[in-house]
């Protein structure tokens, strides 16, 4: 018999491993998994998030327009202050604040949209970061589940009987020295006498009408084991009957039963091993075991690959949306990248919880075994930077248009034009922050940024159009009533409108 891994493949979420999701991560999971298509789910999540924040955005834009009206009202006074205190910034700032207070203008109102954008960015990033870790691990968990099921199709399927134990885990025997066999719920099955090497006859109620597995009593270092075999399966297993908590199965391969299932290539490899005069008996045994193990693992790895292909987390050209849209990342990571996915995860043992690193739960051997049929995906580019470029470009355009609409309010914030300079810096800083997120984190977040920027741009253009019409007459009438005159900006807008109408009339006359 050849030994196999104690736990075939890897087990993650289904076997007690969890990645914590905050409320926004749970919200993202419900929407994305509810939609069914990852990329579309991310778009829907962005739309929902925008719909929630839209009322606040509209209220803020109305306030900003009112602030602009106040700024235009103060324009002449601010220009006088700038000329009067051109060489005294501190006095200008103090006088400007007095004027702001007198007219009810709020400096905070001018920067609130930027603060709101940053808060939404941080909240959205937190949700996507948590969910992307969860989704990444769930993908590998589903693959490992398929791996295990495919391999264990060829294994004996016995019941985990064990010896009756006391509260401290010690084995209990009857007065005559016989042992008490119990099932997984602690229910007595039978009394029996231990005889090393003999088969224990068990009437298994769970396999009524079927041929039962064979339970052989074996001792290894004075520890009592059951070896469970099935004449129709090439995988058997054994476990410690005296183990205090649960049952740990250790699987073995029967080479004779597996031999008819080997591929021609594998049979050729075995023949070459036998002919190799450079191998001693120990080396030949090790090489034969490697061929047999690889065959069994490949059965599971092919099932894992099918699961990956059927549930591939791709969108458009990005092969895995939980990694950045860059060519130096790959849709299936190497083990060194995989173990850094989650940082730490919660391991549950009944009611007990324990924090562990992913590398403590999944070894490199197990990971490479699981992904042995996905080597090409470990080398392929995950993306081509397209989402990153589009999201940053759209972010710059959205920022630029927003800042253009706030031009009047920033012009007079400082005597040396520092307010306008600050806005220009923000025009650079915000895209830089977004770029860092886009390069370091998932393509899913880049999709969110792109859709969010498109929506922000549309809202800005539409709200400017609507608010222009709503406020223009009110602004003109109010200023006329308060000052008994029109202002330069009003005359310019009026002349511009007249010129447009005149041009249109001339064209009409020519026709």
C-alpha positions in Angstrom: 0.0 0.0 0.0 1.1 3.6 -0.8 0.3 6.4 1.6 -1.6 9.5 0.4 -1.9 12.9 2.0 -3.7 12.7 5.4 -6.3 15.1 4.0 -6.7 14.8 0.3 -6.7 18.2 -1.5 -7.4 21.3 0.6 -10.5 22.3 2.5 -11.4 26.0 3.2 -14.8 27.6 3.9 -16.8 24.3 3.8 -14.6 22.8 6.5 -14.6 25.6 9.1 -12.4 28.3 7.5 -13.9 31.7 7.3 -13.0 35.2 6.1 -14.9 37.9 8.0 -17.2 40.2 6.0 -18.2 43.6 7.3 -21.7 44.9 6.7 -20.7 46.4 3.3 -18.9 43.2 2.3 -22.1 41.3 3.1 -24.1 43.9 1.1 -21.7 43.4 -1.9 -22.0 39.6 -1.6 -25.8 39.6 -1.6 -25.9 41.9 -4.7 -23.1 40.3 -6.7 -24.1 36.7 -6.0 -27.7 37.6 -6.5 -27.0 39.0 -10.0 -25.0 35.9 -10.9 -22.6 37.6 -13.3 -19.6 39.1 -11.3 -18.9 42.1 -13.5 -22.6 43.0 -13.9 -23.1 42.5 -10.1 -20.3 45.0 -9.4 -22.0 47.5 -11.8 -25.3 46.9 -10.0 -23.6 47.3 -6.6 -22.1 50.7 -7.8 -25.5 51.8 -9.0 -27.2 50.9 -5.7 -24.4 52.7 -3.7 -24.8 55.8 -5.9 -28.6 55.7 -5.5 -28.1 55.7 -1.8 -25.8 58.7 -1.8 -27.5 60.6 -4.7 -29.9 62.6 -2.4 -27.0 63.9 -0.3 -25.2 64.7 -3.6 -28.2 66.7 -4.9 -28.6 68.6 -1.7 -25.0 69.5 -1.7 -25.1 70.7 -5.3 -28.0 72.9 -4.5 -26.2 74.3 -1.5 -23.1 74.9 -3.7 -25.2 76.8 -6.2 -26.5 79.0 -3.4 -23.0 79.5 -2.2 -22.0 80.6 -5.7 -24.8 83.1 -5.7 -23.4 84.5 -2.4 -19.9 84.5 -3.9 -21.0 86.5 -6.9 -22.8 88.9 -4.6 -19.5 89.4 -2.7 -17.4 89.6 -5.9 -16.8 93.4 -5.9 -16.0 93.5 -2.2 -13.6 90.6 -2.5 -11.8 92.2 -5.4 -11.4 95.4 -3.3 -10.0 93.4 -0.5 -7.5 91.6 -2.8 -6.3 95.0 -4.1 -6.2 96.6 -0.6 -4.4 93.7 1.1 -2.3 92.3 -1.8 0.8 92.2 0.3 -0.9 91.1 3.6 -2.2 87.6 3.3 -3.2 87.3 7.0 -5.2 90.5 7.0 -6.9 89.6 3.7 -7.8 86.1 5.1 -9.3 87.7 8.3 -11.2 90.3 6.3 -12.4 87.7 3.9 -13.7 85.5 6.7 -15.6 88.4 8.2 -17.2 89.1 4.8 -18.0 85.4 4.5 -19.6 85.3 7.9 -21.6 88.5 7.2 -23.0 87.1 4.0 -23.6 83.5 5.3 -21.0 81.9 3.0 -19.5 78.6 4.2 -15.9 77.5 3.3 -16.8 74.0 4.5 -19.6 73.8 1.9 -17.0 74.2 -0.9 -14.9 71.2 0.2 -17.7 69.0 1.3 -18.1 67.2 -2.1 -14.4 66.2 -2.0 -14.8 64.9 1.6 -17.9 63.0 0.7 -16.1 61.4 -2.3 -13.2 60.3 0.0 -15.6 58.8 2.5 -17.5 56.9 -0.1 -14.2 55.7 -1.6 -13.0 54.4 1.7 -16.3 52.7 2.5 -16.5 51.1 -0.9 -12.9 50.0 -0.8 -13.5 48.4 2.6 -16.4 46.4 1.2 -14.7 45.3 -1.9 -11.5 44.4 -0.1 -13.4 42.2 2.3 -15.6 40.6 -0.3 -12.7 40.0 -2.8 -10.8 38.0 -0.1 -13.9 36.0 0.6 -14.7 35.4 -3.0 -11.1 34.4 -3.8 -11.0 31.9 -1.0 -14.5 30.6 -1.9 -13.3 29.9 -5.4 -10.4 27.7 -4.1 -12.8 26.1 -1.6 -15.2 25.1 -4.3 -12.2 23.7 -6.3 -11.0 21.8 -3.3 -14.4 20.4 -2.7 -14.6 19.1 -6.3 -11.1 17.7 -6.0 -11.9 15.8 -2.9 -15.2 14.4 -4.2 -13.5 13.2 -7.4 -10.7 11.5 -5.6 -12.9 9.9 -2.9 -15.2 8.4 -5.5 -12.5 5.7 -5.7 -12.2 5.3 -1.9 -13.8 2.9 0.6 -16.8 4.7 2.1 -17.0 3.3 5.6 -18.6 4.5 8.8 -16.3 6.1 11.4 -16.7 3.7 14.3 -14.5 4.2 17.3 -14.0 2.8 20.8 -16.1 4.1 23.7 -14.2 6.6 25.9 -14.6 8.3 29.2 -14.8 12.1 29.7 -11.0 12.4 29.6 -10.7 10.4 26.4 -9.6 7.2 27.9 -10.8 3.9 26.4 -13.5 2.1 28.4 -13.6 -1.7 28.4 -16.1 -4.2 29.7 -15.4 -6.3 32.8 -14.3 -9.2 30.6 -11.8 -7.0 28.8 -13.8 -6.7 25.6 -14.0 -3.3 23.8 -17.2 -1.3 23.1 -17.6 -0.1 19.5 -19.7 3.1 19.1 -20.7 5.2 16.1 -20.1 8.9 15.6 -23.0 9.8 17.9 -21.7 7.6 20.7 -24.3 4.9 20.3 -23.2 1.4 21.1 -22.8 -0.9 18.0 -21.4 -4.0 19.6 -18.9 -5.5 22.0 -15.8 -7.2 20.5 -12.5 -8.8 21.4 -9.4 -7.2 19.9 -7.4 -9.5 17.6 -4.7 -7.8 15.6 -5.0 -8.6 11.8 -8.5 -10.0 12.0 -11.5 -8.6 10.2 -14.3 -7.3 12.4 -17.8 -8.3 11.1 -20.1 -5.3 11.4 -23.7 -5.1 10.3 -23.7 -1.5 9.0 -27.3 -0.2 9.1 -26.3 2.7 6.9 -25.4 0.4 4.0 -28.4 -1.9 4.1 -28.7 -3.9 0.9 -25.1 -3.0 -0.1 -21.9 -4.9 0.3 -20.2 -3.5 3.5 -16.7 -2.3 3.8 -14.1 -4.5 5.5 -12.9 -3.3 8.9 -9.5 -4.9 9.7 -8.0 -4.5 13.2 -4.4 -3.4 13.0 -1.8 -2.2 15.6 1.0 0.3 14.8 3.2 1.0 17.8 0.7 -0.4 20.2 -2.0 2.0 18.9 -5.2 0.4 17.7 -6.4 1.3 14.2 -9.1 0.3 11.8 -8.1 -0.2 8.2 -11.1 0.2 6.0 -11.1 -1.4 2.5 -13.6 -2.0 -0.3 -12.8 -4.6 -3.0 -14.2 -2.2 -5.7 -12.0 0.8 -4.7 -8.2 1.3 -5.1 -8.2 3.7 -2.1 -8.4 2.5 1.4 -7.9 4.3 4.7 -7.0 3.8 8.3 -7.6 5.8 11.5 -6.7 5.8 15.1 -9.5 4.2 17.2 -8.1 5.7 20.4 -7.9 9.3 19.1 -9.6 11.6 21.7 -11.3 14.0 19.4 -12.9 12.9 16.1 -11.4 10.7 13.4 -8.5 11.5 11.1 -8.5 9.4 8.0 -5.1 8.5 6.3 -5.5 7.2 2.8 -3.6 4.5 1.0 -3.4 3.5 -2.7 -3.5 -0.2 -3.8 -1.2 -0.3 -6.8 -2.6 -3.6 -8.1 -6.1 -2.2 -8.2 -5.0 1.1 -9.7 -2.8 -0.5 -12.4 -5.6 -1.1 -15.0 -6.6 2.5 -14.8 -3.2 4.0 -15.6 -2.7 5.9 -18.9 -0.3 4.6 -21.5 2.1 7.4 -20.6 2.1 6.4 -16.9 2.6 2.7 -17.8 5.6 3.8 -19.9 7.0 5.7 -17.0 6.7 2.7 -14.8 8.6 0.5 -17.4 11.4 3.1 -17.6 11.7 3.1 -13.8 12.1 -0.7 -13.8 14.7 -0.5 -16.6 16.7 2.3 -15.0 19.9 0.7 -13.7 20.9 3.9 -11.9 18.0 3.4 -9.4 18.4 1.2 -6.3 15.3 -0.5 -4.9 14.4 2.4 -2.6 14.6 4.9 -5.5 12.5 2.7 -7.7 9.9 2.4 -5.0 9.8 6.1 -4.5 9.4 6.8 -8.2 6.6 4.2 -8.6 4.8 5.8 -5.7 5.2 9.2 -7.4 3.5 7.9 -10.6 0.6 6.3 -8.7 0.1 9.4 -6.5 0.2 11.7 -9.5 -2.5 9.7 -11.3 -4.8 9.9 -8.2 -4.2 13.6 -7.7 -4.7 14.3 -11.4 -8.2 12.9 -11.1 -9.0 15.5 -8.5 -7.0 18.3 -10.2 -9.1 17.8 -13.4 -12.3 18.1 -11.4 -10.9 21.3 -9.8 -10.0 22.7 -13.2 -13.6 22.0 -14.4 -15.0 23.9 -11.4 -12.6 26.8 -12.1 -13.6 26.9 -15.8 -17.4 26.8 -15.0 -17.2 29.5 -12.4 -14.3 31.6 -13.7 -14.4 35.0 -12.1 -13.7 36.8 -15.4 -15.2 40.0 -16.9 -14.5 41.2 -20.4 -10.7 40.9 -20.9 -9.9 40.5 -17.2 -9.5 36.8 -16.4 -9.9 37.2 -12.6 -11.6 40.3 -11.3 -10.3 39.7 -7.8 -6.8 40.6 -8.9 -5.7 43.9 -10.6 -6.1 44.4 -14.3 -2.4 44.2 -15.0 -0.2 41.9 -17.1 2.2 40.9 -14.3 -0.6 39.4 -12.2 -2.1 36.0 -13.1 -5.7 34.6 -12.9 -4.5 31.7 -10.8 -1.7 32.9 -8.4 1.4 31.0 -7.3 1.5 29.7 -3.8 3.5 32.7 -2.5 0.7 35.1 -3.8 -2.1 32.8 -2.7 -1.1 32.7 0.9 -1.1 36.5 1.1 -4.7 36.7 -0.1 -6.4 36.9 3.2 -3.7 37.8 5.7 -5.4 35.8 8.5 -8.6 33.7 8.5 -10.8 32.4 11.3 -10.6 28.7 11.9 -13.6 27.1 13.7 -13.4 24.0 15.8 -16.9 23.5 17.1 -17.7 26.6 19.1 -14.0 27.6 19.3 -12.4 30.1 17.0 -8.8 30.6 16.2 -7.0 33.1 14.0 -4.5 31.5 11.6 -2.5 32.5 8.5 -3.6 30.9 5.3 -0.2 29.2 5.0 -0.9 27.4 8.3 -4.1 26.0 6.9 -3.0 25.2 3.3 0.5 23.8 2.6 2.4 24.5 -0.7 2.2 20.8 -1.6 -1.6 20.8 -1.2 -2.0 24.0 -3.2 0.2 22.9 -6.0 -1.6 19.5 -6.1 -5.0 21.3 -6.3 -3.8 23.6 -9.2 -1.6 21.1 -11.1 -3.9 21.3 -14.2 -3.9 25.1 -14.1 -0.3 25.8 -14.8 -1.1 27.9 -17.9 -3.4 30.1 -15.8 -0.5 30.7 -13.4 1.5 32.3 -16.2 -1.2 34.1 -18.3 -1.6 37.9 -17.9 -4.7 38.7 -15.8 -5.3 41.9 -17.7 -3.9 44.7 -19.8 -4.2 47.9 -17.7 -7.3 49.0 -19.7 -9.6 49.4 -16.7 -7.0 51.3 -14.8 -6.4 53.8 -17.6 -10.2 54.2 -18.2 -11.0 54.6 -14.5 -8.2 57.2 -13.9 -9.0 59.1 -17.1 -12.8 59.2 -16.3 -11.9 60.3 -12.7 -9.8 63.2 -14.0 -12.5 64.3 -16.4 -15.2 64.2 -13.7 -12.9 66.1 -11.2 -12.1 68.7 -13.9 -15.8 69.4 -14.7 -16.7 69.5 -11.0 -13.9 72.0 -10.2 -14.9 74.2 -13.2 -18.3 74.6 -11.7 -16.7 75.7 -8.5 -14.4 78.2 -10.2 -16.0 81.3 -8.7 -16.0 80.1 -5.2 -12.2 79.2 -5.2 -11.0 82.4 -7.0 -11.3 84.6 -3.9 -10.3 82.1 -1.2 -6.8 83.6 -1.0 -5.2 86.8 -2.1 -2.5 84.9 -4.0 -4.9 82.4 -5.7 -3.9 79.6 -3.3 -7.5 78.3 -3.3 -7.4 77.7 -7.1 -4.0 76.1 -6.7 -5.4 73.7 -4.0 -8.1 72.7 -6.3 -5.6 71.9 -9.0 -3.6 69.8 -6.6 -6.8 67.9 -5.7 -7.3 67.4 -9.5 -4.0 65.5 -9.4 -4.1 63.9 -5.9 -7.5 62.2 -6.3 -6.6 60.3 -9.5 -3.2 59.4 -7.9 -5.0 57.9 -4.9 -7.4 56.0 -7.2 -4.4 54.8 -9.3 -2.7 53.3 -6.1 -5.9 51.5 -5.3 -6.3 50.3 -8.9 -2.7 48.9 -9.1 -2.7 47.3 -5.6 -6.2 45.9 -5.4 -8.7 44.1 -7.5 -10.1 44.8 -11.0 -13.5 44.7 -9.3 -12.6 48.0 -7.5 -11.4 49.5 -10.9 -14.8 48.6 -12.3 -16.5 50.3 -9.4 -14.3 53.4 -9.9 -15.0 53.6 -13.6 -18.8 53.2 -13.3 -18.8 55.6 -10.3 -16.9 58.3 -12.2 -19.2 57.9 -15.2 -22.2 58.3 -13.0 -20.6 61.3 -11.2 -19.9 63.0 -14.5 -23.5 62.4 -15.7 -24.9 63.7 -12.5 -22.6 66.8 -12.6 -23.6 67.6 -16.2 -27.3 67.0 -15.7 -27.5 68.9 -12.4 -25.5 71.8 -13.8 -28.0 72.0 -16.7 -31.0 71.8 -14.4 -29.7 74.1 -11.7 -28.6 76.7 -14.3 -32.2 76.9 -15.4 -33.6 76.9 -11.9 -31.3 79.5 -10.4 -30.6 81.9 -13.3 -33.8 83.8 -13.1 -33.8 83.8 -9.3 -30.2 85.0 -9.2 -30.9 87.8 -11.7 -34.0 89.0 -10.0 -32.5 88.9 -6.5 -29.4 90.9 -7.5 -31.5 93.5 -9.3 -33.8 93.9 -6.3 -30.9 94.1 -3.8 -28.5 96.3 -5.8 -30.7 98.0 -8.4 -28.4 97.1 -11.2 -27.1 94.2 -13.2 -23.6 92.7 -12.8 -21.0 92.1 -15.5 -21.5 88.4 -15.4 -25.2 88.9 -16.0 -24.6 91.3 -18.9 -22.1 88.9 -20.5 -24.6 86.0 -20.2 -27.4 88.2 -21.7 -25.2 89.4 -24.6 -24.1 85.9 -25.3 -27.8 84.8 -25.4 -28.7 87.8 -27.7 -25.8 87.0 -30.0 -26.9 83.4 -30.3 -30.5 84.5 -31.0 -29.3 87.1 -33.5 -27.2 84.6 -35.3 -30.1 82.2 -35.5 -32.3 84.9 -36.9 -29.8 85.9 -39.6 -29.5 82.4 -40.7 -33.2 82.0 -40.9 -33.5 85.2 -43.0 -30.8 84.0 -45.4 -32.8 80.8 -45.9 
